[in-house]
């Protein structure tokens, strides 16, 4: 913002210039309080800083001791300091810091409600986050926003978030993380983000409120981050929900959420919702889906319900989202849930149950959710191995010492994640869920492993359709596999709780190891990916396009019917397809069976039978696969050996 426009903003002050008891006195709520920080020094490395004096009403702190000085910094310094950011000797300044050497910083502004009888029920905070240096770190770093309301004087200000209520939507996340280690111009459009957040509070006359921005010392080298053009507007009326209308993208906000997820060894306690909490959670999601947003906010935020969540209306130029996210210091790390009532694909829902363990799947799911205009996005709120408590559900393939944990939402019943899945799924029989996962490619020679969550082979196989679309991506040597066709048991998601629920597993006991997958509904698609597919954002459009070609995105397409294609009976039957060595480069099928005959069908990915024939086996047999009339693509050879068994093998026609 230019100096001239900042001067105009200053003229809007409504708060009396008298500063009573070391805080800014609110005597009326007609106009906003503003601050542009242009009174800070434009040069010097050891300028004196005094709380509530250098800038009246403003405080600063650091973890390594009191803040006594600040540095004028144009981004060229990476030393730990409270900073007045701006180009050299320019009076256009911003307030911020560079964390380093164990020093985290905080800065904030303190108000007191000195009105006679006006309770402040909501506050809108507007500011521009500016990045003045990018470090060698290849990841985003946040400046986190929080607030504290007190009945008495707020006499301490420290560089922590302890006791403060976090407002994740008001976080500023560094827009640049290239690893170049250079100074940036924080006034350039690419290096700044506007944040506009209105949230509910309760500040009665005589009470104080402190707004805080916290810049933690990152484990890697720190970026230089600050804020400018702060505006604080107080209201006597509350909003229906919290409201965000700034320029932060949905993916950027979700990155801020993911940065706050407790890691495996963080020591943060984790507990599942109680039965009563789970019921109230389901009620809140139901109210939200019914567009009863005020009632939904109250359900999530009511102290008696002890859910510790809020509902935020998030407005962009094209969509209005409603987001259920953790409130302040709540200890309930149950995830973040985004809903798009105006979605053009109301049947499509994305899930990221392991956003930390399966790195970048949360960010990827958020991007795909927005790009495909899906209905909902669900991102888990804790590392899958955070808790040491075993879930009790079947499966011993967990990376958490071989046991499923209660913090692993894909392998535990009674989670808010599963409850949300059930409520959304109940809203329409055609609602489908795509769950993003990841594996280390060193563990697997493939790039993608796809599954419907069972070992069944439906006629219209959505996992197989995506397999074909991925292998057809131009410019990528991607090799994908369909678990139930190519290698049953390999990342098939047999034990995935959401997959079991959506596939209507027998008797409804989705936790038990004794149940049998006797249906495949087409409502669940499990996508395992190697690192580059999910960690490199340039690959996201390729996956998006492959997904959009899938019938799972066609909300008018019916769900799949129960399949009788389960491999049953004798295991003596075998089918193998090999490439021939002749000039025609034909495919040859080899059969082994104690049966006299095998009925052979060649089926494409949408279930159409391309050819049929009967082959005499009785021991072993081989025959050429008639590919002359088949277009290039993925097909399945289905071999029926009487009533004893069916075998299905995928092959590709080039």
HELIX and SHEET records of a PDB file:
HELIX    1   1 UNK A    3  UNK A   10  1                                   8    
HELIX    2   2 UNK A  168  UNK A  170  5                                   3    
HELIX    3   3 UNK A  189  UNK A  191  5                                   3    
HELIX    4   4 UNK A  250  UNK A  259  1                                  10    
HELIX    5   5 UNK A  275  UNK A  289  1                                  15    
HELIX    6   6 UNK A  293  UNK A  301  1                                   9    
HELIX    7   7 UNK A  361  UNK A  371  1                                  11    
HELIX    8   8 UNK A  409  UNK A  411  5                                   3    
HELIX    9   9 UNK A  416  UNK A  426  1                                  11    
HELIX   10  10 UNK A  441  UNK A  443  5                                   3    
HELIX   11  11 UNK A  462  UNK A  471  1                                  10    
HELIX   12  12 UNK A  483  UNK A  486  1                                   4    
HELIX   13  13 UNK A  497  UNK A  502  1                                   6    
HELIX   14  14 UNK A  506  UNK A  508  5                                   3    
HELIX   15  15 UNK A  531  UNK A  535  1                                   5    
HELIX   16  16 UNK A  537  UNK A  539  5                                   3    
HELIX   17  17 UNK A  540  UNK A  548  1                                   9    
HELIX   18  18 UNK A  551  UNK A  553  5                                   3    
SHEET    1   A 4 UNK A  19  UNK A  20  0                                        
SHEET    2   A 4 UNK A  23  UNK A  26 -1                                        
SHEET    3   A 4 UNK A 105  UNK A 113  1                                        
SHEET    4   A 4 UNK A  58  UNK A  62 -1                                        
SHEET    1   B 6 UNK A  19  UNK A  20  0                                        
SHEET    2   B 6 UNK A  23  UNK A  26 -1                                        
SHEET    3   B 6 UNK A 105  UNK A 113  1                                        
SHEET    4   B 6 UNK A 208  UNK A 215 -1                                        
SHEET    5   B 6 UNK A 142  UNK A 150 -1                                        
SHEET    6   B 6 UNK A 165  UNK A 166 -1                                        
SHEET    1   C 6 UNK A  19  UNK A  20  0                                        
SHEET    2   C 6 UNK A  23  UNK A  26 -1                                        
SHEET    3   C 6 UNK A 105  UNK A 113  1                                        
SHEET    4   C 6 UNK A 208  UNK A 215 -1                                        
SHEET    5   C 6 UNK A 142  UNK A 150 -1                                        
SHEET    6   C 6 UNK A 172  UNK A 173 -1                                        
SHEET    1   D 6 UNK A  33  UNK A  35  0                                        
SHEET    2   D 6 UNK A 224  UNK A 235 -1                                        
SHEET    3   D 6 UNK A  94  UNK A  98 -1                                        
SHEET    4   D 6 UNK A  81  UNK A  85 -1                                        
SHEET    5   D 6 UNK A  69  UNK A  73  1                                        
SHEET    6   D 6 UNK A  47  UNK A  48 -1                                        
SHEET    1   E 4 UNK A  33  UNK A  35  0                                        
SHEET    2   E 4 UNK A 224  UNK A 235 -1                                        
SHEET    3   E 4 UNK A 120  UNK A 134 -1                                        
SHEET    4   E 4 UNK A 182  UNK A 183 -1                                        
SHEET    1   F14 UNK A  33  UNK A  35  0                                        
SHEET    2   F14 UNK A 224  UNK A 235 -1                                        
SHEET    3   F14 UNK A 120  UNK A 134 -1                                        
SHEET    4   F14 UNK A 192  UNK A 203 -1                                        
SHEET    5   F14 UNK A 242  UNK A 244 -1                                        
SHEET    6   F14 UNK A 309  UNK A 315  1                                        
SHEET    7   F14 UNK A 320  UNK A 326 -1                                        
SHEET    8   F14 UNK A 336  UNK A 339 -1                                        
SHEET    9   F14 UNK A 374  UNK A 379 -1                                        
SHEET   10   F14 UNK A 345  UNK A 352  1                                        
SHEET   11   F14 UNK A 432  UNK A 438  1                                        
SHEET   12   F14 UNK A 524  UNK A 529  1                                        
SHEET   13   F14 UNK A 448  UNK A 451 -1                                        
SHEET   14   F14 UNK A 480  UNK A 482  1                                        
SHEET    1   G 3 UNK A 574  UNK A 579  0                                        
SHEET    2   G 3 UNK A 587  UNK A 593 -1                                        
SHEET    3   G 3 UNK A 619  UNK A 624 -1                                        
SHEET    1   H 4 UNK A 609  UNK A 616  0                                        
SHEET    2   H 4 UNK A 597  UNK A 604 -1                                        
SHEET    3   H 4 UNK A 633  UNK A 641 -1                                        
SHEET    4   H 4 UNK A 645  UNK A 653 -1                                        
END                                                                             
